[in-house]
Amino acid sequence: MRLCRFLDGRDARAGFFFDDTVIPLDAAARLHREHTQQDLKLPAGDDLLALLPGGSHFTAARALGSWLAENRGVAGGAALAVEQVQLLTPIARPPKIILLAGNYNEHIKEGGGQATERAKTFPYLFQKPPTTTLNHPGAAIVIPKASPNHVDWECELGVVIARRCKAVKEAEALQYVAGYTVVNDISDRKFRPNPGREKRDKDSFFDWQHGKWHDTFCPVGPCVTSAHALPDPQQLALSLKVNGKTWQNASTAQMIFPVAAIIEFVSAIVTLEPGDIISTGTPSGVGNTTGTYLKPGDQMEAAIASIGVLRNYLVAE
C-alpha cells in the first residue's frame, strides 16, 4: 500500500499512489462502499499517519488498499494522472528530520575516507530544519545565491516513525515504523561562511553541516509505502539520475547500519515521535566525487524500488 498527499485546489488530500496515477482516498472509499455495501469509515483530510501501521485507521486503510489493488478497473474512473496533480510531502509536519552521514562504505571511500565495520563505529547523525528544508515532489530546489557552485545530490531511504518511542531494541525497532519514503539529501559541498575568517579546529565540520541546511534542501516523496507492505527495508534498489544520466545505483543491503539498528541508536539518544523522518544515508555516486554539481534547469530523479520516483528540478535563487 502506497499513500500520498496531493493538492486539490487549496485543499490537501490523501490518496493511493500507483506511479502514474493517484486515486483519492474518499473516492476509493466511495467505490468500495458502492460495490461491497461496507462502510470503512475512513477519516477526511490528509493525515497519512492515521492510515499507516500504528495509526488509528490502519486496518480500514489496509482493507481498502487491498480491495483497490484487486479492482483497479472499477476504480479507473476515479484515478487522477500524477502529472495533473501537485504531489505534497507525505508527512506534512515531521517533528524532526534526522539524517545519517557515512552509512555506505563506498560513499565513504569516494569521499577519501576508510571503509569501516558496524562493530567498530557508530551512526553519525545530523538534522535538517523541517519547516524550511522540507520540500515537495516535483518542486524546485533553490540554489542559494550565497553559495551557488557546489550543490550536490544524495538519494536516501527515508523511514517514517509510527509511534512515540524511547530506547527501542533493534529486534523490535521495525514495529515502530509507519512506512518508507524517498529522501534527496541536497548538500552544498563547499559552503564557506566568512571566507576571511580566522581558522578554528572545527571549521570543516561546521562548514559541512551548514551546507546541509539551505532552504528547500530536503525533498521527500513521492509517497510513503506502508511498513506492512515492505517488511524488509534492506533489499531495496535505489538510484539517482540527473538529466537522464544515472549517477547512483546501489542497494539498501549495502548500509553499514540497517534501519532497525539506526532506530535503536537514535531512540537511545532522543525520543522518537510519530511523523519523525530518519534518512538513512546515501551510497556512492554523488557529484562531488567528479566535481559535477547541480545547476539551474537540471532535473533529478531519485528512485527506490517499491516506493517510487522523487522528481525535482533546480532553480537559481
QUIPE-V712380 format. One line per field, one symbol per residue. ss: DSSP state (h for helix, s for strand, l for the rest). phi: phi as a letter, one per 20 degrees, with the letter a starting at -180 (. if undefined). psi: psi as a letter, one per 30 degrees, with the letter a starting at -180 (. if undefined). A space follows every 50 residues. Layout:
ss->???
phi->???
psi->???
//
This chain:
ss->lsssssssllssssssssllsssshhhhhhhhhhhhlllllllllllhhh hllllllhhhhhhhhhhhhhlhhhhhhhssshhhlsssllllllllssss sllshhhhhhlllllllhhhlllssssllhhhhssllllsssslllllll ssllssssssslllsllllhhhhhhhssssssssslssllllllllllll llhhhhhhhhlllllllssssssssshhhlllllllssssssllssssss shhhslllhhhhhhhhhhhllsllllssssssllllhhhhllllllllss sssslllsssssssssl
phi->.dcbdbecmddecdbedcmeccdggffffffgffecmddeleffncefgf edgnefdfgffffffffffecgffegfefdfgfecefdgfdfcffbcdcd dmdcffffffenedgcdgfdbbfedbccfffcegbegmeeeeffffaedc ecdbfbfdddeecgbblfegfdfffdeercbdcdefcefcfcflgefefc gdgfffggfffedfgmebfcqebcegffecfcfdcdfcbbdclnefddbb bffeffdfgffffgffffebfecgngddeencefoffgfdmdcfcgnfdd cdccgmdqdedbcdcef
psi->kkklklkjcfkklklkkhdflkjkeeeeeeeeeeffgkjfhlllagjfef flkflfgeeeeeeeeeeeefheeefeffkkkeffljklkejeikekjklk khgkeeeeefgglkkllefgalkkkllkjefffkllkflkkjjkefiffh klljkkkkkkkelklkhkkeffeffgkeakakkjikkjfhkikifglkkl egeeeeeeefffglkggikkafakkkfffifjgghkkklkkjhfkkekja kffgkejleeeeeeeeffekkklkfkkkkgllalglffeggjlklkfkkk jkkkkfdakjkllklk.
//
